[in-house]
Amino acid sequence: MSTAQAGEMLPASEPTIRKYLQEGKLRGYRVGKLYKVSVESIKDYRREHAVIPNPPPSPPRRPRRRFRAMRPGLCT
């Protein structure tokens, strides 16, 4: 795929895609003056750089009761 198409999938600009190819962050090859990017390379990059959201916070815990024996109905 072309750098423009790769840029739409990531999303990133064409110069950024070319930079990623030169740095080895994406795999592809050059045909004359044009770069071609591997679709698998795009998928791998997206998987490696995926943002995983933080899980929601757990609900606050209720305080423990210290003196259970003082509650009515528990004393014998």
Protein Blocks (a to p, Z undefined) as FASTA:
>chain_A
ZZklmmmmmpccfklmmmmmmnopagcddehjbccddfklmmmmmmmmpccddddddddd
ddddfblmlpghkaZZ
